[in-house]
Amino acid sequence: MTLRVYNTLGRKKEIFEPIEAGKVRMYVCGPTVYDSCHIGHARSVVVFDVIVRYLEAAGYAVTYVRNFTDVDDKIIKRASEMGIGTAQLAEKFIAEFYRDMDALNIRRATVEPRATEHIDAIVQVIERLFEKDLAYVVDGDVYFSVTDFADYGKLSGRKLEDMEAGARVDVDDRKRNPFDFALWKSAKPGEPSWKSPWGRGRPGWHIECSAMSGVFLGESFDIHGGGKDLIFPHHENEIAQSEGAFGKPFAKYWIHNGFVNINQEKMSKSLGNFLMIRDVLESYHPESVRLFLLSNHYRSPIDFSDRAMDESTTALDKIYALMERFEEISAAENSGALWNSFREAMDDDFNTARGIGIVFDAVRNLNRLLDENLVPASEPELRSAKADLLKIGDILGILQEAPKQYFEKKKSRGLEKSAVDPETIEKLIAERLAARKSKNWARADEIRDFLAGHNIVLEDRPEGTVWKIKE
């Protein structure tokens, strides 16, 4: 099997071939730490967490860098509003970030640098840009000259001349071009600042990532990731700075995840529909949240709603219920057919949506084997399937609890919306199917009515009966 990745830079899927065989160097833009993280942040972090897990499972040695932007206009503004220092504000929200991500079973990156720890490296990159005549200084502020970088716009597909024609008139007239961007901002009263050849000041947002990625991954590396909202201007400007300074390709593959909408509306502060991770976790198990965020292809948008989350919860319950039935079965040592099918899906641009669908198909089939008492004849298949489910669970970041612990924890936290456990539901569905086959319609209706009385809705589909918790 060959991994293919959609590269934003080439706008197509490409065979993944790292710069150095067997090793992957990846940089993903982390949070600007001025506020709590919302469900949109969670999607990006979960997506790249799964990508790293899968690359490692595929045999690559991965160096994963995810930064913290801890000096920025938004941080300065928020710290002033709260009456505290910028460093204190950053510490508060970095701690909050870790608390949320630990709850979501996010693994730490290999390196998690902070911009303020790498001011010297940032200054050095800017000095290289002056040497290449790509930077200029005005009143202590340093700007990158976009017209002097021939490939500006190649990531986003935007042409500079078209952007210039539509540029707003209320721009900084000190700049040579409206789209020139700040590399260094001169010090202002009350703001944090550092020494530089151009006077005291602080770095611009874009240059921070160029410098930190260079420190830990080198001037060229394999994967650069982040949300689609970062393609322009942030990632476009990173390319211009880094390739302008070092004269070589910056990142080989660019991976961008889609947005999270809330009840089919764009998440927006003006609409008041920002969902903070901590609030979502009050109502849903963390693994249900992960499963939801991975249920669409990472490049597609995904719509958060109570119904979608209930469906993910039901799906997770089904997987755990099967694992509970598997407790007396020992896992095989080698991977089997289920893992190979899952890997085929993941090799197609990390298609977790298809991979999860493959898992659900397997859960249905395995429950049938158990319901029809085919265990003795099919024990090798079950042992192999258990091993594969555990391996897939490790990639997706689910099945990290013992089944009994999972169900008990849900009940203790009040997250269980039905008094009937998933295993019993599956057994009753199987009994109802047998009753219908024998034309015992009274028993079939009795089972449906019993489940309906416990908020369980059955849907008979061509591929079989599915159940969900009634809203």
C-alpha positions in Angstrom: 0.0 0.0 0.0 1.2 3.5 -0.9 0.2 6.6 1.1 -1.2 9.4 -0.9 -1.6 12.9 0.5 -3.6 15.9 -0.8 -1.0 18.7 -1.1 -2.6 22.2 -0.9 0.5 23.5 -2.8 -0.1 21.3 -5.9 -3.9 21.1 -5.3 -3.9 17.3 -5.9 -3.1 14.0 -4.2 0.5 13.1 -4.4 2.4 9.9 -3.4 4.0 10.6 0.0 7.8 10.4 -0.2 9.6 12.1 2.7 12.8 14.0 2.2 14.7 11.5 4.2 13.6 7.8 3.9 11.9 6.5 7.0 11.7 9.9 8.8 9.0 12.5 8.8 9.5 16.1 10.0 6.2 17.9 10.5 5.3 21.4 11.7 1.7 22.4 12.7 0.7 25.9 13.7 -0.5 25.8 17.3 -2.8 28.2 19.2 -2.4 31.9 19.9 -2.9 31.7 23.6 -5.2 34.6 24.5 -8.4 32.7 25.1 -9.9 29.2 25.8 -9.9 26.7 22.9 -13.1 26.0 21.0 -14.2 22.9 19.1 -12.6 24.3 15.9 -9.2 24.2 17.5 -10.0 20.7 18.7 -10.6 19.5 15.2 -7.2 20.6 14.0 -5.3 19.2 16.9 -7.2 15.9 16.8 -6.6 15.6 13.0 -2.9 16.0 13.2 -2.7 13.9 16.3 -4.2 11.0 14.3 -1.9 11.7 11.3 1.2 11.5 13.5 -0.2 8.3 15.1 -0.8 6.7 11.7 2.6 7.7 10.3 4.3 6.1 13.4 2.2 3.0 13.0 3.3 2.9 9.3 6.9 2.7 10.5 8.0 6.3 10.2 10.1 8.1 12.9 8.2 11.3 13.3 9.5 14.6 14.6 6.4 16.7 15.3 6.6 20.4 16.2 3.5 22.3 17.3 4.1 25.9 18.6 2.5 28.3 20.9 2.2 31.9 19.7 2.7 33.7 23.0 3.3 37.3 21.8 0.8 38.9 19.5 -1.6 41.8 19.1 -4.5 39.8 20.5 -2.5 38.7 23.5 -1.5 42.2 24.3 -5.0 43.5 24.0 -6.5 40.7 26.1 -3.8 41.1 28.8 -4.5 44.8 29.0 -8.3 44.2 29.4 -7.6 41.7 32.2 -5.0 43.9 33.9 -2.3 41.3 33.8 1.0 40.8 32.0 1.2 39.1 28.6 3.4 36.3 30.0 0.9 35.6 32.8 -1.9 35.5 30.3 0.0 33.1 28.0 0.7 30.8 30.9 -2.9 30.7 31.9 -4.2 29.7 28.5 -1.3 27.3 27.7 -2.3 25.5 30.9 -5.9 25.5 29.8 -4.9 24.2 26.4 -3.1 21.2 28.0 -6.0 20.5 30.2 -8.4 20.4 27.2 -6.1 18.4 25.0 -5.2 15.9 27.8 -8.9 15.3 28.2 -9.2 14.6 24.5 -6.3 12.1 24.7 -4.0 14.3 22.5 -0.4 13.2 22.7 2.3 15.8 23.2 4.2 16.9 20.2 7.9 16.1 20.0 8.7 19.8 20.5 6.3 22.6 21.6 8.2 25.8 21.3 7.1 29.3 22.3 7.8 32.3 20.1 9.2 34.3 23.0 11.9 31.7 23.5 13.2 32.1 19.9 13.6 35.9 19.4 17.3 35.5 18.4 16.4 33.0 15.7 13.6 35.3 14.5 16.0 38.2 14.2 18.5 36.1 12.3 15.9 35.1 9.7 14.9 38.8 9.2 18.6 39.7 8.8 18.8 37.1 6.0 15.8 38.8 4.3 17.6 42.1 4.4 20.6 40.4 2.8 18.3 39.2 0.0 16.7 42.7 -0.4 13.3 41.3 0.6 12.9 43.4 3.7 12.8 47.1 4.5 12.5 49.3 7.6 10.2 52.2 8.3 10.2 54.0 11.6 11.5 50.9 13.4 9.0 48.6 11.8 10.3 46.0 9.4 8.2 44.8 6.4 8.5 42.0 3.9 8.4 43.2 0.2 5.9 40.8 -1.5 6.6 42.2 -5.0 10.2 41.1 -4.7 9.3 37.5 -4.1 8.4 36.0 -7.4 6.3 33.1 -6.2 4.1 35.0 -3.8 0.6 33.5 -4.0 1.6 30.0 -5.1 0.0 28.3 -2.1 -3.3 30.1 -2.0 -3.5 30.5 -5.8 -4.0 34.3 -5.5 -2.3 36.6 -7.9 -0.7 39.6 -6.4 -1.9 41.9 -9.2 -5.5 40.9 -8.6 -5.2 41.4 -4.9 -3.7 44.8 -5.4 -6.6 45.8 -7.6 -9.1 45.0 -4.9 -7.0 46.3 -2.0 -8.8 48.6 0.5 -7.8 52.2 0.5 -7.4 52.5 4.3 -4.0 50.8 4.3 -0.7 51.8 5.9 0.7 54.3 3.3 4.2 53.7 4.7 4.3 50.3 3.0 5.5 49.9 -0.5 2.6 47.5 -1.3 -0.7 47.0 0.6 0.2 43.3 1.1 3.6 43.8 2.5 3.5 42.3 6.0 5.2 43.0 9.3 8.4 41.1 10.2 9.2 43.2 13.3 7.0 45.8 15.1 8.6 48.7 16.9 8.1 48.9 20.7 5.1 50.8 22.0 4.5 51.8 25.6 3.4 49.0 27.9 4.1 46.3 25.3 6.7 43.5 25.6 9.8 44.2 23.5 13.2 42.8 22.7 16.5 44.2 21.3 17.1 44.1 17.6 19.2 45.8 14.9 16.2 48.0 14.1 15.5 49.0 17.7 13.4 47.5 20.5 10.3 45.7 19.4 8.6 42.3 18.9 8.2 39.9 16.0 5.3 39.8 13.6 3.1 36.6 13.7 4.2 35.0 10.4 8.0 35.2 11.1 7.6 33.3 14.4 6.7 30.1 12.6 9.3 30.4 10.0 12.0 30.7 12.6 10.8 28.0 15.0 10.3 25.4 12.2 13.8 26.2 11.0 15.3 25.7 14.4 13.8 22.3 15.0 13.2 20.9 11.5 15.7 22.6 9.2 15.3 24.9 6.3 13.2 22.3 4.4 11.0 19.7 5.9 8.2 17.3 5.0 4.8 18.4 6.2 3.3 21.8 7.2 -0.2 21.7 8.6 -3.0 23.8 10.0 -6.6 24.9 9.5 -7.8 26.1 6.1 -8.1 29.6 7.5 -4.3 29.8 7.7 -3.6 29.2 4.0 -3.7 33.0 3.4 -2.1 35.0 4.6 -0.2 33.1 7.3 1.1 30.1 5.4 1.5 32.1 2.2 3.7 34.5 4.1 5.7 31.8 5.8 6.6 30.4 2.4 7.7 33.9 1.2 9.8 34.5 4.3 11.5 31.1 4.5 12.1 30.5 0.8 13.2 34.1 0.4 15.7 33.8 3.3 17.1 30.3 2.5 16.6 30.0 -1.2 15.2 26.4 -1.0 11.7 24.8 -0.8 10.1 25.3 2.6 7.6 22.4 3.2 7.1 19.6 0.7 3.5 18.8 1.6 0.9 21.3 2.9 -2.1 19.7 4.8 -5.1 21.8 5.8 -8.2 20.7 7.8 -11.7 22.0 7.2 -13.9 24.1 9.5 -16.4 23.1 12.2 -19.8 24.6 11.7 -22.4 24.8 14.5 -25.9 23.6 13.5 -25.1 24.4 9.9 -23.8 27.9 10.6 -20.3 29.1 10.6 -18.8 29.3 14.1 -18.6 33.1 14.8 -18.3 35.3 17.9 -20.9 37.6 16.4 -23.4 34.7 16.3 -22.5 33.7 19.8 -22.1 30.1 18.8 -18.5 29.5 19.8 -18.4 26.1 21.6 -15.5 25.8 24.0 -14.0 22.4 24.4 -14.5 22.3 28.2 -18.2 22.9 27.7 -18.6 20.2 25.1 -16.8 17.7 27.4 -19.4 18.5 30.1 -22.0 16.7 28.0 -20.1 14.2 26.0 -17.4 11.6 26.6 -14.0 12.8 25.1 -13.8 9.7 22.8 -17.2 10.6 21.4 -15.9 14.0 20.6 -12.8 12.5 18.9 -15.0 10.1 16.9 -17.3 12.9 15.8 -14.3 15.1 14.7 -12.9 12.2 12.6 -16.3 11.2 11.1 -15.8 13.4 8.1 -12.8 13.6 5.9 -10.4 16.1 7.4 -10.5 18.4 4.4 -14.3 18.6 4.5 -16.3 20.8 6.8 -18.1 19.1 9.7 -21.3 20.2 11.4 -21.5 20.1 15.1 -25.0 19.4 16.5 -26.5 17.5 19.4 -27.8 14.9 16.9 -24.4 14.4 15.4 -22.8 14.0 18.8 -25.5 11.6 20.0 -24.8 9.5 16.8 -21.1 9.5 17.6 -21.9 8.5 21.2 -24.1 5.7 20.0 -21.5 4.5 17.6 -18.8 4.5 20.3 -21.1 2.6 22.6 -21.5 -0.1 19.9 -17.7 -0.5 19.6 -17.2 -0.7 23.4 -20.1 -3.1 23.7 -18.4 -5.4 21.2 -15.1 -5.1 23.0 -17.0 -6.1 26.2 -18.1 -9.3 24.5 -14.5 -9.8 23.4 -13.1 -9.7 26.9 -12.7 -13.5 27.1 -11.0 -13.6 23.7 -7.3 -13.1 23.6 -6.0 -10.8 20.8 -3.9 -12.2 18.0 -0.3 -11.1 17.8 -0.4 -10.2 14.1 -2.7 -7.8 12.2 -5.5 -9.1 10.1 -8.0 -8.2 7.4 -9.7 -5.4 9.3 -6.4 -3.6 9.9 -5.5 -4.0 6.2 -8.8 -2.5 5.1 -8.5 0.4 7.6 -5.0 1.1 6.4 -6.1 1.2 2.8 -8.6 3.9 3.8 -5.9 5.9 5.7 -3.5 5.6 2.8 -6.0 7.5 0.8 -5.2 10.9 2.2 -5.8 9.9 5.9 -9.5 9.1 5.2 -10.7 8.5 8.7 -14.4 8.7 7.6 -14.0 5.7 5.4 -11.8 4.0 8.1 -14.5 4.5 10.7 -17.2 3.1 8.3 -15.0 0.0 7.9 -14.9 -0.4 11.7 -18.7 -0.2 11.9 -19.2 -2.8 9.2 -16.8 -5.1 11.1 -18.7 -4.5 14.4 -22.0 -5.6 12.8 -20.4 -8.7 11.3 -18.6 -9.7 14.5 -21.8 -9.3 16.5 -23.5 -11.6 14.1 -20.8 -14.2 14.5 -21.2 -14.0 18.3 -25.1 -13.9 18.1 -25.2 -17.0 15.9 -22.8 -18.9 18.2 -20.1 -19.2 15.5 -17.3 -18.4 17.9 -15.6 -21.8 18.1 -15.4 -22.1 14.3 -14.3 -18.5 13.8 -12.1 -18.0 16.9 -9.0 -17.1 14.8 -11.0 -14.5 13.0 -12.3 -13.0 16.3 -8.8 -13.0 17.9 -7.5 -11.2 14.8 -10.4 -8.7 14.8 -9.8 -7.9 18.4 -6.2 -7.1 17.8 -7.1 -5.0 14.8 -9.7 -3.0 16.7 -7.3 -2.2 19.5 -4.7 -1.1 16.9 -7.2 1.1 15.1 -8.4 2.4 18.4 -4.9 3.5 19.2 -4.7 5.4 15.8 -8.1 7.1 16.3 -7.5 7.7 20.0 -10.5 5.7 21.2 -10.9 2.4 23.1 -8.5 3.7 25.7 -10.6 2.4 28.6 -11.8 -1.0 29.7 -15.4 -1.5 28.4 -16.9 -1.8 31.9 -15.0 1.3 33.1 -16.2 3.2 30.0 -19.9 2.4 30.7 -19.6 3.0 34.4 -17.9 6.3 33.9 -20.7 7.4 31.6 -23.3 6.5 34.1 -21.5 8.2 37.0 -21.1 11.4 35.0 -24.7 11.4 33.9 -23.8 11.0 30.2 -25.9 7.8 29.7 -29.1 8.8 28.1 -30.7 5.4 28.1 -31.1 2.9 31.0 -30.5 0.0 28.5 -26.9 -0.8 27.9 -25.7 -1.1 24.3 -25.0 -4.8 24.6 -28.5 -5.5 25.6 -29.8 -3.4 22.8 -27.8 -5.3 20.3 -29.1 -8.6 21.7 -32.7 -7.4 21.6 -32.2 -6.3 18.0 -30.9 -9.8 17.1 -33.8 -11.4 18.9 -36.3 -9.1 17.0 -34.7 -10.1 13.7 -35.1 -13.8 14.6 -38.7 -13.1 15.6 -39.5 -11.4 12.3 -37.9 -14.3 10.3 -40.2 -16.7 12.1 -43.1 -14.3 11.6 -43.6 -13.8 15.3 -44.7 -10.3 14.7 -46.1 -9.8 18.3 -42.6 -10.5 19.8 -40.9 -8.2 17.3 -43.3 -5.4 18.1 -42.9 -6.0 21.8 -39.1 -5.6 21.5 -39.5 -2.4 19.5 -41.9 -0.9 22.0 -39.7 -1.9 24.9 -36.7 -0.1 23.4 -38.9 2.9 22.4 -39.9 3.2 26.0 -36.2 3.6 26.9 -35.6 6.3 24.3 -34.1 3.8 21.8 -35.3 4.3 18.2 -34.8 1.5 15.6 -34.4 2.1 11.9 -34.7 -0.9 9.5 -32.4 -0.3 6.6 -31.4 -2.6 3.6 -28.1 -3.3 5.3 -29.6 -4.1 8.6 -31.2 -2.5 11.7 -29.5 0.5 13.3 -30.4 2.2 16.6 -30.0 5.6 18.1 -31.0 7.4 21.2 -34.1 9.6 20.7 -33.4 13.4 21.2 
